[in-house]
Amino acid sequence: MKKIVFFLMYSFIVLSIYTLGTTRENEQLSIALNTQYANSISDASQKLGELEDAVKKSLLFENNKSSSKEREDIWRLSSDIKSSIAMLPVDESFSTSWMNYLGRLGNYAKESTEQGNPNEYYEVMQRAADNLTELSSEWKVATKGMLTGNLSINHWEKKLRDSPEGKENWSKMGQSVMEYTETVFPLTASESDAQKKKNLSGIKEDKIAEEEAIEKFKQLFPNVSNDLIVVDKSRKGSPYPFYHLRFAENSAIGYIDITQRGGHVLSYLVERRMGKPTKSYEELEQFAEQFLKQADYTDLVLEEARENDIAWHYVFVRVHPENGAKVFSDPIHMKMAKDNGEVLGLDASEYIRKEKLASQPIRKVDWQQFFRPDVEVMDEQLAYVEDRQMQQRLAHYLTVVSDAERSETYKIIIDTDTLEVITTEKQ
């Protein structure tokens, strides 16, 4: 009897120590995410003011070149704010509209530097300046009280999304930005089609139940504990309905979003302490490819890889079955841990929105006549890319080297039918 009592007391003490350690680790992760959210809001607030100033400064000059610095600032700040907003669990309707507006604003400023009617630019940017002034005020109201550093993750989510006050603020801002976009940058026909694709309106598959979403999660991530799974549905009015599954295991917390139609993985993210790197690049690439096959993503090829201290980041793109062309608008991004080969993050939202690709003739080209004599084509592939009209075009995807005084490498994309140079990038 004494042995049993001793064993029970010992088990209780061990369990208490384990629970206390796990709780502290989760609290530390919560603090880290809290700090990350606060920094993102602070950064967005600061750069929103800078963006407003840059827009107003660009209106001081009569010709395009005189305001080239300000226009470049508009493009840069728009991109920076998009990155900050992307780090926050804000209302989807607001973030989608806001990302769209910022992208249009930045691209318009950059493209109109070399070409464009100055009077048209003044009219567009004057309206944009007025919009940003109003949005800055609404942003201050929506984020009031979020920079104290004393909020838990649950409180953050309530403040950002779940409280009646928060819903009203974000809903109001989302509606405002939609109105700004429609009045300043009306959609063209091709852009309207692109928007339908972003909203996943083309997915006609059957809906899956919540239990099926959980089974999908267990199948893809069998090593993650399934004891602490919380399942939420996307809120009414979201661009597309999905299941949001949150989980915790020891010192790790994370989530996975799975579409209700078809059960496609939109995104996956896990936050945890990282150990010392033990896996090689080749091993991690193999792990990533095995995972994609397990998830039924079988028509992909690795396009890009980059690393930091704790992980390798891979970009896979879809390959068109008819001509073997890479579809750059249909990528999957993956983040693989160097310490144990675990999938730390995945974003397949663009891949599951698959582009509709039209047939297109491929004209024969003599590259020796197309380029100057000191330019050599090192690699030639086919790829689908988006042109300025947001239409998918089949293109020659070339790697060329200039044999001038300094040998330099460029990626050049050329339309297979019109032979228009879509883009030229120095490597």
PyMOL commands that set and color helices and strands:
alter all, ss='L'
color gray80, all
select helices_A, chain A and resi 2-58+65-86+92-111+118-142+153-162+164-184+189-198+210-220+281-294+351-353+367-370
alter helices_A, ss='H'
color red, helices_A
select strands_A, chain A and resi 229-233+242-249+252-259+265-271+300-307+311-319+326-337+343-347+375-386+392-402+408-415+421-426
alter strands_A, ss='S'
color yellow, strands_A
deselect
rebuild
show_as cartoon
